[in-house]
Amino acid sequence: MTIVHLPRVDSTQGTIFDLAAQGAADRTVVVADYQAAGRGRRGRAWDAPAGTGLLTSVLVRPRSAREHWGGYSLVSALAVTDALARVAGLGARLKWPNDVLVGGRKIAGILLESRMPAGVSDTGPSGTAGVIAVGIGVNLRQRAFPAGLAARATSVWLETGHDVERDAMLTAILEAFDRWRAQLEHDGLAPIRARWLAVADTIGRRVSVDGITGVAVDLDVDGALLLQDGERRHRVVAGEVGIV
């Protein structure tokens, strides 16, 4: 594993893709002190003052077929929950598709982005032609958040009153990620899905996802969220979950 520490980047995701284009190996990791243009899902900004959080991305050259790549998002979320328990003693829950919550507030987020080489449309059974950038942001040392975020965000320090070293959190996440990834690539999504459901905050709640409303009842075999609305069952592959 190669870990690249940088004081400042536009985004760790962009840096990972640049390194991938230069032939960087699977499991290359970028860690930044500050992101000038960090981003979360759906183009949202991910802004953290320098030194307050873990800002990292992992290069994955997947060994599974492309239709199974969504499993790496679940793997990443489980890795963060495991690391928070191990390093900070926090019991985190997961909000579909990839928010990590403590006490109902967001403590970490995950962004999964993939790219294929020009002219490649099908990776075949190995999936090795494409690359995935797994972006992870964990709030570690923030003492407070802007007014618009204060009710929805938290940090390890706010939850525990203790500082956690960034490198300790990174090591714990990477070790857990490797374990869950190996299980995904060897045994498929089933054991990953089972563990995700065990720590899910979304399942059992009535939610709305981009205009589709229902009770979140399960994950499909590929990680899609299943909503039950009376006699109808909806399958949601992406979107923003809101509690109703």
C-alpha positions as CSV (number, residue, x, y, z in Angstrom):
1,M,0.0,0.0,0.0
2,T,1.2,3.5,-0.9
3,I,0.0,6.4,1.2
4,V,0.5,9.9,-0.3
5,H,0.3,12.7,2.3
6,L,-0.3,16.2,0.8
7,P,-0.8,19.5,2.6
8,R,-3.4,20.8,0.1
9,V,-5.3,19.5,-2.9
10,D,-8.3,20.5,-4.9
11,S,-9.9,17.2,-3.9
12,T,-8.5,13.8,-2.9
13,Q,-10.8,12.2,-5.4
14,G,-9.3,14.2,-8.3
15,T,-5.8,13.4,-7.1
16,I,-6.6,9.7,-7.0
17,F,-7.8,9.7,-10.6
18,D,-4.7,11.6,-11.7
19,L,-2.6,9.0,-10.0
20,A,-4.6,6.2,-11.5
21,A,-4.1,7.6,-15.0
22,Q,-0.3,7.5,-14.3
23,G,-0.5,3.8,-13.4
24,A,-0.8,4.0,-9.6
25,A,-1.4,0.6,-8.0
26,D,-4.5,-0.7,-6.4
27,R,-4.8,0.5,-2.7
28,T,-2.9,3.7,-3.3
29,V,-4.2,6.2,-0.7
30,V,-4.2,10.0,-0.7
31,V,-4.5,11.9,2.5
32,A,-4.8,15.7,2.5
33,D,-4.6,18.3,5.3
34,Y,-7.0,20.5,3.4
35,Q,-9.2,20.3,0.3
36,A,-9.8,23.6,-1.6
37,A,-12.6,22.0,-3.6
38,G,-13.6,18.9,-1.7
39,R,-16.9,17.4,-2.8
40,G,-19.5,15.1,-1.5
41,R,-22.4,13.4,-3.2
42,R,-24.4,15.2,-5.9
43,G,-21.8,17.9,-6.3
44,R,-22.1,19.2,-2.8
45,A,-19.0,20.8,-1.2
46,W,-17.2,19.0,1.6
47,D,-15.5,21.7,3.6
48,A,-13.4,21.0,6.7
49,P,-10.9,23.4,8.2
50,A,-7.3,22.2,8.0
51,G,-6.4,19.7,10.6
52,T,-10.0,19.0,11.8
53,G,-10.8,15.9,9.9
54,L,-9.6,12.9,8.0
55,L,-9.8,13.6,4.2
56,T,-8.8,10.6,2.2
57,S,-9.4,8.7,-1.0
58,V,-8.5,5.1,-1.8
59,L,-7.7,3.8,-5.3
60,V,-9.5,0.6,-6.0
61,R,-8.9,-1.5,-9.1
62,P,-11.9,-3.8,-8.7
63,R,-11.7,-7.5,-9.1
64,S,-15.4,-7.9,-9.5
65,A,-17.7,-7.3,-12.5
66,R,-18.9,-3.8,-13.0
67,E,-22.5,-4.5,-12.0
68,H,-21.2,-5.4,-8.5
69,W,-19.2,-2.2,-8.0
70,G,-21.9,-0.6,-5.8
71,G,-20.8,-3.1,-3.1
72,Y,-17.7,-1.1,-2.5
73,S,-19.8,1.7,-1.1
74,L,-21.3,-0.6,1.5
75,V,-17.8,-1.9,2.2
76,S,-16.5,1.6,2.8
77,A,-19.4,2.5,5.1
78,L,-18.8,-0.6,7.2
79,A,-15.1,0.1,7.4
80,V,-15.8,3.6,8.8
81,T,-18.3,2.2,11.4
82,D,-15.7,-0.4,12.5
83,A,-13.0,2.2,12.8
84,L,-15.1,4.6,14.8
85,A,-15.9,1.8,17.3
86,R,-12.3,0.6,17.5
87,V,-10.6,4.0,17.8
88,A,-13.2,6.2,19.4
89,G,-15.6,3.8,21.1
90,L,-18.5,5.2,19.1
91,G,-21.5,3.1,17.9
92,A,-22.3,4.5,14.5
93,R,-25.3,3.8,12.3
94,L,-25.6,4.0,8.5
95,K,-27.9,6.1,6.5
96,W,-28.4,4.9,2.9
97,P,-26.6,5.2,0.7
98,N,-23.4,6.3,2.4
99,D,-23.7,8.6,5.4
100,V,-22.3,7.6,8.8
101,L,-24.3,8.9,11.8
102,V,-23.7,9.1,15.5
103,G,-26.7,10.2,17.6
104,G,-28.6,10.9,14.3
105,R,-26.0,13.4,13.2
106,K,-23.5,13.0,10.4
107,I,-20.0,12.2,11.5
108,A,-18.6,10.9,8.2
109,G,-19.5,10.7,4.5
110,I,-18.4,8.5,1.6
111,L,-18.2,9.3,-2.1
112,L,-17.8,6.5,-4.6
113,E,-16.8,7.5,-8.2
114,S,-15.7,5.3,-11.0
115,R,-14.1,5.8,-14.4
116,M,-13.4,3.6,-17.4
117,P,-10.6,4.0,-19.9
118,A,-11.6,5.7,-23.1
119,G,-13.4,3.4,-25.5
120,V,-14.1,0.7,-22.8
121,S,-17.7,-0.1,-22.2
122,D,-17.6,-3.5,-20.7
123,T,-15.0,-4.7,-18.2
124,G,-15.8,-8.4,-18.5
125,P,-15.8,-10.7,-15.5
126,S,-12.7,-9.4,-13.8
127,G,-13.6,-5.7,-13.8
128,T,-10.0,-4.7,-13.9
129,A,-10.2,-2.2,-16.7
130,G,-11.8,0.5,-14.6
131,V,-10.9,2.3,-11.4
132,I,-12.9,3.4,-8.4
133,A,-12.0,6.3,-6.1
134,V,-13.4,5.8,-2.6
135,G,-13.5,9.2,-0.9
136,I,-14.0,9.2,2.9
137,G,-14.3,12.2,5.1
138,V,-14.5,11.9,8.9
139,N,-15.1,14.8,11.3
140,L,-12.5,14.4,14.0
141,R,-11.7,17.6,15.9
142,Q,-14.4,20.1,15.0
143,R,-15.6,21.9,18.2
144,A,-18.6,23.5,16.4
145,F,-20.2,23.7,13.0
146,P,-21.8,26.5,11.0
147,A,-25.4,27.3,12.0
148,G,-26.8,25.5,9.0
149,L,-25.0,22.3,9.9
150,A,-25.0,22.3,13.7
151,A,-28.2,20.2,14.0
152,R,-27.1,17.7,11.4
153,A,-23.3,17.3,11.9
154,T,-21.1,16.1,14.7
155,S,-17.5,15.1,15.2
156,V,-15.5,12.6,17.3
157,W,-14.5,15.4,19.6
158,L,-18.1,16.5,20.2
159,E,-19.2,13.0,20.9
160,T,-16.3,11.9,23.1
161,G,-14.5,15.1,24.3
162,H,-11.2,13.5,23.1
163,D,-8.9,14.1,20.2
164,V,-8.3,11.1,17.9
165,E,-5.2,11.1,15.8
166,R,-5.9,11.3,12.1
167,D,-3.4,8.5,11.3
168,A,-4.9,6.2,13.9
169,M,-8.4,6.6,12.3
170,L,-6.9,6.2,8.8
171,T,-5.1,2.9,9.8
172,A,-8.2,1.5,11.3
173,I,-10.4,2.4,8.3
174,L,-7.9,0.9,5.8
175,E,-7.6,-2.3,7.8
176,A,-11.3,-2.7,8.0
177,F,-11.8,-1.8,4.4
178,D,-9.3,-4.5,3.3
179,R,-11.2,-7.1,5.4
180,W,-14.6,-6.2,4.1
181,R,-13.4,-5.8,0.5
182,A,-11.8,-9.3,0.6
183,Q,-15.1,-10.7,1.8
184,L,-17.0,-8.9,-1.0
185,E,-14.7,-10.1,-3.7
186,H,-14.6,-13.7,-2.4
187,D,-18.1,-14.3,-1.1
188,G,-20.2,-11.6,-2.9
189,L,-22.5,-9.0,-1.5
190,A,-24.6,-11.2,0.8
191,P,-22.4,-11.0,4.0
192,I,-21.8,-7.3,3.4
193,R,-25.5,-6.6,2.9
194,A,-26.3,-8.6,6.1
195,R,-23.9,-6.5,8.2
196,W,-25.0,-3.2,6.7
197,L,-28.6,-4.1,7.6
198,A,-27.6,-4.8,11.2
199,V,-26.2,-1.3,11.6
200,A,-28.7,0.6,9.3
201,D,-30.4,3.7,10.5
202,T,-32.6,3.9,7.4
203,I,-34.4,0.5,7.5
204,G,-37.8,0.7,9.2
205,R,-38.2,4.4,8.6
206,R,-40.7,6.1,6.3
207,V,-38.6,8.1,3.9
208,S,-38.7,10.0,0.7
209,V,-36.1,9.6,-2.0
210,D,-36.4,12.0,-5.0
211,G,-40.2,12.0,-4.8
212,I,-40.6,8.3,-4.1
213,T,-42.1,7.7,-0.6
214,G,-42.4,4.6,1.4
215,V,-41.1,2.6,4.4
216,A,-37.5,1.5,3.8
217,V,-37.7,-2.3,4.3
218,D,-34.6,-3.8,2.8
219,L,-31.6,-3.7,0.5
220,D,-31.8,-5.5,-2.8
221,V,-29.1,-8.0,-3.7
222,D,-27.1,-5.2,-5.4
223,G,-27.5,-2.7,-2.6
224,A,-30.5,-0.8,-4.0
225,L,-32.9,0.5,-1.3
226,L,-36.4,-1.1,-1.3
227,L,-39.3,1.0,-0.3
228,Q,-42.8,-0.3,0.6
229,D,-45.7,2.0,-0.1
230,G,-48.9,0.1,0.6
231,E,-49.1,-2.7,-2.0
232,R,-46.3,-1.2,-4.1
233,R,-42.6,-1.8,-3.7
234,H,-40.1,0.6,-5.2
235,R,-36.5,-0.1,-5.9
236,V,-34.2,3.0,-5.6
237,V,-30.7,2.8,-6.9
238,A,-29.6,6.3,-6.0
239,G,-30.9,9.4,-4.3
240,E,-31.1,11.5,-1.2
241,V,-33.0,10.0,1.7
242,G,-35.3,12.3,3.7
243,I,-37.3,11.2,6.8
244,V,-41.0,11.9,6.5
